[in-house]
């Protein structure tokens, strides 16, 4: 039995409302100085 089938059989939620989950994301930029030509990412 699959994960969702098992949850449904036990009366547990199988789906989430749109926008109800937040996933934190971090981005690290390595550059050689300031400016796009040196590797800076635009804001």
C-alpha distance matrix in Angstrom:
0.0 3.8 6.8 8.4 6.3 6.3 9.9 10.8 10.0 12.2 14.8 14.9 16.1 14.1 17.3 20.7 24.1 26.0 28.3 26.6 25.7 28.5 28.3 31.6 33.0 36.1 38.2 40.9 43.7 46.0 49.4 52.9 54.7 54.6 54.1 51.7 53.6 52.9 49.1 48.9 46.0 47.1 46.2
3.8 0.0 3.8 5.6 5.2 6.1 8.7 10.0 10.5 12.4 14.4 13.6 14.1 11.5 14.4 17.6 21.1 22.7 24.8 23.3 22.3 25.0 24.7 28.0 29.4 32.5 34.6 37.3 40.1 42.5 45.8 49.4 51.1 51.0 50.4 47.9 49.9 49.2 45.5 45.2 42.3 43.3 42.4
6.8 3.8 0.0 3.8 5.6 5.2 6.3 8.7 10.0 10.9 12.6 11.0 11.3 9.0 11.9 14.8 18.4 20.2 22.0 20.2 19.0 21.8 21.6 24.9 26.6 29.7 32.0 34.8 37.8 40.3 43.7 47.3 48.8 48.6 48.2 45.9 48.1 47.3 43.5 43.0 40.1 41.1 40.0
8.4 5.6 3.8 0.0 3.8 5.4 5.1 6.1 8.5 9.9 10.5 9.1 8.7 5.9 8.9 12.3 15.7 17.7 20.0 18.3 17.8 20.9 21.3 24.9 26.7 30.1 32.5 35.5 38.4 41.2 44.4 48.1 49.3 48.9 48.2 45.9 48.2 47.7 43.9 43.2 40.1 40.7 39.4
6.3 5.2 5.6 3.8 0.0 3.8 5.5 5.1 6.1 8.7 9.9 9.8 10.5 8.4 11.7 15.3 18.5 20.8 23.3 21.6 21.4 24.6 25.1 28.7 30.5 33.9 36.2 39.3 42.1 44.8 48.1 51.7 53.1 52.6 52.0 49.6 51.9 51.3 47.5 46.9 43.8 44.4 43.2
6.3 6.1 5.2 5.4 3.8 0.0 3.8 5.5 5.1 6.4 8.8 8.6 10.4 9.4 13.1 16.3 19.7 22.2 24.3 22.1 21.7 24.8 25.2 28.6 30.7 33.9 36.5 39.4 42.5 45.1 48.4 52.1 53.4 53.1 52.7 50.6 52.8 52.1 48.3 47.6 44.6 45.4 44.0
9.9 8.7 6.3 5.1 5.5 3.8 0.0 3.8 5.5 5.2 6.3 5.0 6.7 6.4 10.2 13.1 16.5 19.3 21.2 18.8 18.6 21.9 22.7 26.1 28.5 31.9 34.6 37.7 40.8 43.6 46.9 50.6 51.7 51.2 50.9 48.8 51.3 50.5 46.7 45.8 42.7 43.3 41.7
10.8 10.0 8.7 6.1 5.1 5.5 3.8 0.0 3.8 5.4 5.0 5.5 6.7 6.3 10.0 13.2 16.2 19.1 21.6 19.5 20.0 23.5 24.7 28.2 30.6 34.2 36.8 40.0 43.0 45.9 49.1 52.9 53.9 53.2 52.6 50.5 53.0 52.5 48.7 47.6 44.4 44.8 43.1
10.0 10.5 10.0 8.5 6.1 5.1 5.5 3.8 0.0 3.8 5.5 7.5 10.0 10.1 13.8 17.0 19.9 22.9 25.3 23.0 23.4 26.9 27.9 31.4 33.8 37.2 39.9 43.0 46.1 48.9 52.2 55.9 57.0 56.5 56.0 53.8 56.3 55.7 51.9 50.9 47.8 48.3 46.7
12.2 12.4 10.9 9.9 8.7 6.4 5.2 5.4 3.8 0.0 3.8 5.6 9.1 10.4 14.0 16.6 19.6 22.8 24.8 22.1 22.4 25.8 26.9 30.2 32.9 36.2 39.2 42.2 45.4 48.2 51.6 55.3 56.3 55.8 55.5 53.6 56.1 55.3 51.5 50.5 47.4 47.9 46.1
14.8 14.4 12.6 10.5 9.9 8.8 6.3 5.0 5.5 3.8 0.0 3.8 6.8 8.9 12.0 14.4 16.9 20.4 22.5 19.9 20.8 24.4 26.0 29.3 32.2 35.7 38.6 41.8 45.0 48.0 51.2 55.0 55.7 55.0 54.6 52.7 55.4 54.8 51.0 49.7 46.5 46.7 44.7
14.9 13.6 11.0 9.1 9.8 8.6 5.0 5.5 7.5 5.6 3.8 0.0 3.8 6.4 9.4 11.4 14.3 17.7 19.4 16.6 17.3 20.7 22.3 25.6 28.4 31.9 34.9 38.1 41.3 44.3 47.5 51.3 52.0 51.3 51.0 49.2 51.9 51.1 47.4 46.1 42.9 43.2 41.2
16.1 14.1 11.3 8.7 10.5 10.4 6.7 6.7 10.0 9.1 6.8 3.8 0.0 3.8 5.8 7.7 10.5 13.9 15.9 13.3 14.2 17.8 19.6 23.1 25.8 29.4 32.4 35.7 38.7 41.9 45.0 48.8 49.4 48.5 48.0 46.1 48.9 48.4 44.6 43.2 39.9 40.0 38.0
14.1 11.5 9.0 5.9 8.4 9.4 6.4 6.3 10.1 10.4 8.9 6.4 3.8 0.0 3.8 7.1 10.4 13.1 15.4 13.5 13.9 17.5 18.8 22.5 24.8 28.5 31.1 34.4 37.3 40.4 43.5 47.2 48.1 47.2 46.5 44.4 47.1 46.7 42.9 41.7 38.4 38.6 36.9
17.3 14.4 11.9 8.9 11.7 13.1 10.2 10.0 13.8 14.0 12.0 9.4 5.8 3.8 0.0 3.8 6.8 9.3 11.8 10.3 11.1 14.8 16.5 20.2 22.5 26.2 28.8 32.3 35.0 38.2 41.1 44.9 45.6 44.5 43.7 41.6 44.4 44.1 40.3 39.0 35.6 35.5 33.7
20.7 17.6 14.8 12.3 15.3 16.3 13.1 13.2 17.0 16.6 14.4 11.4 7.7 7.1 3.8 0.0 3.8 6.4 8.4 6.6 7.9 11.7 13.9 17.5 20.0 23.8 26.5 30.0 32.8 36.2 39.0 42.7 43.1 41.9 41.2 39.3 42.2 41.9 38.2 36.6 33.2 32.9 30.9
24.1 21.1 18.4 15.7 18.5 19.7 16.5 16.2 19.9 19.6 16.9 14.3 10.5 10.4 6.8 3.8 0.0 3.8 6.2 5.5 8.2 11.7 14.5 17.9 20.4 24.2 26.7 30.4 32.9 36.5 39.0 42.8 42.9 41.3 40.4 38.6 41.7 41.6 38.0 36.1 32.6 31.9 29.7
26.0 22.7 20.2 17.7 20.8 22.2 19.3 19.1 22.9 22.8 20.4 17.7 13.9 13.1 9.3 6.4 3.8 0.0 3.8 5.5 7.7 10.4 13.1 16.3 18.3 22.0 24.2 28.0 30.3 33.9 36.2 39.9 40.0 38.3 37.2 35.2 38.4 38.5 34.9 33.0 29.4 28.6 26.5
28.3 24.8 22.0 20.0 23.3 24.3 21.2 21.6 25.3 24.8 22.5 19.4 15.9 15.4 11.8 8.4 6.2 3.8 0.0 3.8 5.6 7.4 10.5 13.3 15.5 19.1 21.5 25.2 27.5 31.2 33.5 37.2 37.1 35.3 34.4 32.7 36.0 35.9 32.4 30.3 26.8 25.9 23.5
26.6 23.3 20.2 18.3 21.6 22.1 18.8 19.5 23.0 22.1 19.9 16.6 13.3 13.5 10.3 6.6 5.5 5.5 3.8 0.0 3.8 6.8 10.1 13.1 16.0 19.6 22.4 26.1 28.7 32.3 34.9 38.6 38.6 37.1 36.5 35.0 38.2 37.8 34.3 32.2 28.8 28.3 25.8
25.7 22.3 19.0 17.8 21.4 21.7 18.6 20.0 23.4 22.4 20.8 17.3 14.2 13.9 11.1 7.9 8.2 7.7 5.6 3.8 0.0 3.8 6.6 9.9 12.8 16.4 19.4 22.9 25.8 29.2 32.0 35.8 35.9 34.7 34.3 32.8 35.9 35.2 31.6 29.7 26.5 26.4 24.1
28.5 25.0 21.8 20.9 24.6 24.8 21.9 23.5 26.9 25.8 24.4 20.7 17.8 17.5 14.8 11.7 11.7 10.4 7.4 6.8 3.8 0.0 3.8 6.4 9.4 12.9 16.0 19.5 22.4 25.8 28.6 32.3 32.4 31.2 30.9 29.6 32.7 31.9 28.4 26.3 23.2 23.2 20.8
28.3 24.7 21.6 21.3 25.1 25.2 22.7 24.7 27.9 26.9 26.0 22.3 19.6 18.8 16.5 13.9 14.5 13.1 10.5 10.1 6.6 3.8 0.0 3.8 6.3 10.0 13.0 16.5 19.5 22.8 25.8 29.5 29.9 29.0 28.9 27.5 30.4 29.4 25.8 24.0 21.1 21.6 19.6
31.6 28.0 24.9 24.9 28.7 28.6 26.1 28.2 31.4 30.2 29.3 25.6 23.1 22.5 20.2 17.5 17.9 16.3 13.3 13.1 9.9 6.4 3.8 0.0 3.8 6.8 10.3 13.5 16.7 20.0 22.9 26.6 26.9 26.0 26.3 25.2 28.1 26.8 23.3 21.4 18.8 19.5 17.4
33.0 29.4 26.6 26.7 30.5 30.7 28.5 30.6 33.8 32.9 32.2 28.4 25.8 24.8 22.5 20.0 20.4 18.3 15.5 16.0 12.8 9.4 6.3 3.8 0.0 3.8 6.7 10.1 13.2 16.5 19.5 23.2 23.6 23.0 23.1 21.8 24.6 23.3 19.7 18.0 15.4 16.5 14.9
36.1 32.5 29.7 30.1 33.9 33.9 31.9 34.2 37.2 36.2 35.7 31.9 29.4 28.5 26.2 23.8 24.2 22.0 19.1 19.6 16.4 12.9 10.0 6.8 3.8 0.0 3.8 6.7 9.9 13.2 16.2 19.9 20.3 19.9 20.4 19.4 22.1 20.4 17.0 15.3 13.3 14.9 13.5
38.2 34.6 32.0 32.5 36.2 36.5 34.6 36.8 39.9 39.2 38.6 34.9 32.4 31.1 28.8 26.5 26.7 24.2 21.5 22.4 19.4 16.0 13.0 10.3 6.7 3.8 0.0 3.8 6.5 9.9 12.8 16.5 17.1 16.8 17.1 16.0 18.4 16.8 13.3 11.9 10.0 12.2 11.6
40.9 37.3 34.8 35.5 39.3 39.4 37.7 40.0 43.0 42.2 41.8 38.1 35.7 34.4 32.3 30.0 30.4 28.0 25.2 26.1 22.9 19.5 16.5 13.5 10.1 6.7 3.8 0.0 3.8 6.6 9.8 13.4 14.3 14.6 15.6 14.8 16.8 14.5 11.3 10.4 9.7 12.7 12.8
43.7 40.1 37.8 38.4 42.1 42.5 40.8 43.0 46.1 45.4 45.0 41.3 38.7 37.3 35.0 32.8 32.9 30.3 27.5 28.7 25.8 22.4 19.5 16.7 13.2 9.9 6.5 3.8 0.0 3.8 6.3 10.1 11.0 11.3 12.1 11.3 13.1 10.7 7.6 7.0 7.1 10.5 11.5
46.0 42.5 40.3 41.2 44.8 45.1 43.6 45.9 48.9 48.2 48.0 44.3 41.9 40.4 38.2 36.2 36.5 33.9 31.2 32.3 29.2 25.8 22.8 20.0 16.5 13.2 9.9 6.6 3.8 0.0 3.8 7.2 9.1 10.6 12.0 11.6 12.3 9.2 6.8 7.7 9.3 13.0 14.6
49.4 45.8 43.7 44.4 48.1 48.4 46.9 49.1 52.2 51.6 51.2 47.5 45.0 43.5 41.1 39.0 39.0 36.2 33.5 34.9 32.0 28.6 25.8 22.9 19.5 16.2 12.8 9.8 6.3 3.8 0.0 3.8 5.6 7.5 8.9 9.0 9.2 5.7 4.5 6.0 8.9 12.3 14.4
52.9 49.4 47.3 48.1 51.7 52.1 50.6 52.9 55.9 55.3 55.0 51.3 48.8 47.2 44.9 42.7 42.8 39.9 37.2 38.6 35.8 32.3 29.5 26.6 23.2 19.9 16.5 13.4 10.1 7.2 3.8 0.0 3.8 7.1 9.0 9.9 8.9 5.1 6.5 8.3 11.8 14.8 17.1
54.7 51.1 48.8 49.3 53.1 53.4 51.7 53.9 57.0 56.3 55.7 52.0 49.4 48.1 45.6 43.1 42.9 40.0 37.1 38.6 35.9 32.4 29.9 26.9 23.6 20.3 17.1 14.3 11.0 9.1 5.6 3.8 0.0 3.8 6.7 9.0 8.7 5.4 7.4 7.6 11.3 13.5 15.6
54.6 51.0 48.6 48.9 52.6 53.1 51.2 53.2 56.5 55.8 55.0 51.3 48.5 47.2 44.5 41.9 41.3 38.3 35.3 37.1 34.7 31.2 29.0 26.0 23.0 19.9 16.8 14.6 11.3 10.6 7.5 7.1 3.8 0.0 3.8 7.0 8.0 6.1 7.6 6.2 9.6 10.9 12.8
54.1 50.4 48.2 48.2 52.0 52.7 50.9 52.6 56.0 55.5 54.6 51.0 48.0 46.5 43.7 41.2 40.4 37.2 34.4 36.5 34.3 30.9 28.9 26.3 23.1 20.4 17.1 15.6 12.1 12.0 8.9 9.0 6.7 3.8 0.0 3.8 5.5 5.5 6.8 5.4 8.2 8.8 11.5
51.7 47.9 45.9 45.9 49.6 50.6 48.8 50.5 53.8 53.6 52.7 49.2 46.1 44.4 41.6 39.3 38.6 35.2 32.7 35.0 32.8 29.6 27.5 25.2 21.8 19.4 16.0 14.8 11.3 11.6 9.0 9.9 9.0 7.0 3.8 0.0 3.8 5.4 5.2 4.7 6.4 7.3 10.8
53.6 49.9 48.1 48.2 51.9 52.8 51.3 53.0 56.3 56.1 55.4 51.9 48.9 47.1 44.4 42.2 41.7 38.4 36.0 38.2 35.9 32.7 30.4 28.1 24.6 22.1 18.4 16.8 13.1 12.3 9.2 8.9 8.7 8.0 5.5 3.8 0.0 3.8 5.6 7.2 9.6 11.1 14.6
52.9 49.2 47.3 47.7 51.3 52.1 50.5 52.5 55.7 55.3 54.8 51.1 48.4 46.7 44.1 41.9 41.6 38.5 35.9 37.8 35.2 31.9 29.4 26.8 23.3 20.4 16.8 14.5 10.7 9.2 5.7 5.1 5.4 6.1 5.5 5.4 3.8 0.0 3.8 6.0 9.3 11.7 14.8
49.1 45.5 43.5 43.9 47.5 48.3 46.7 48.7 51.9 51.5 51.0 47.4 44.6 42.9 40.3 38.2 38.0 34.9 32.4 34.3 31.6 28.4 25.8 23.3 19.7 17.0 13.3 11.3 7.6 6.8 4.5 6.5 7.4 7.6 6.8 5.2 5.6 3.8 0.0 3.8 6.4 9.5 12.5
48.9 45.2 43.0 43.2 46.9 47.6 45.8 47.6 50.9 50.5 49.7 46.1 43.2 41.7 39.0 36.6 36.1 33.0 30.3 32.2 29.7 26.3 24.0 21.4 18.0 15.3 11.9 10.4 7.0 7.7 6.0 8.3 7.6 6.2 5.4 4.7 7.2 6.0 3.8 0.0 3.8 6.5 9.1
46.0 42.3 40.1 40.1 43.8 44.6 42.7 44.4 47.8 47.4 46.5 42.9 39.9 38.4 35.6 33.2 32.6 29.4 26.8 28.8 26.5 23.2 21.1 18.8 15.4 13.3 10.0 9.7 7.1 9.3 8.9 11.8 11.3 9.6 8.2 6.4 9.6 9.3 6.4 3.8 0.0 3.8 6.4
47.1 43.3 41.1 40.7 44.4 45.4 43.3 44.8 48.3 47.9 46.7 43.2 40.0 38.6 35.5 32.9 31.9 28.6 25.9 28.3 26.4 23.2 21.6 19.5 16.5 14.9 12.2 12.7 10.5 13.0 12.3 14.8 13.5 10.9 8.8 7.3 11.1 11.7 9.5 6.5 3.8 0.0 3.8
46.2 42.4 40.0 39.4 43.2 44.0 41.7 43.1 46.7 46.1 44.7 41.2 38.0 36.9 33.7 30.9 29.7 26.5 23.5 25.8 24.1 20.8 19.6 17.4 14.9 13.5 11.6 12.8 11.5 14.6 14.4 17.1 15.6 12.8 11.5 10.8 14.6 14.8 12.5 9.1 6.4 3.8 0.0
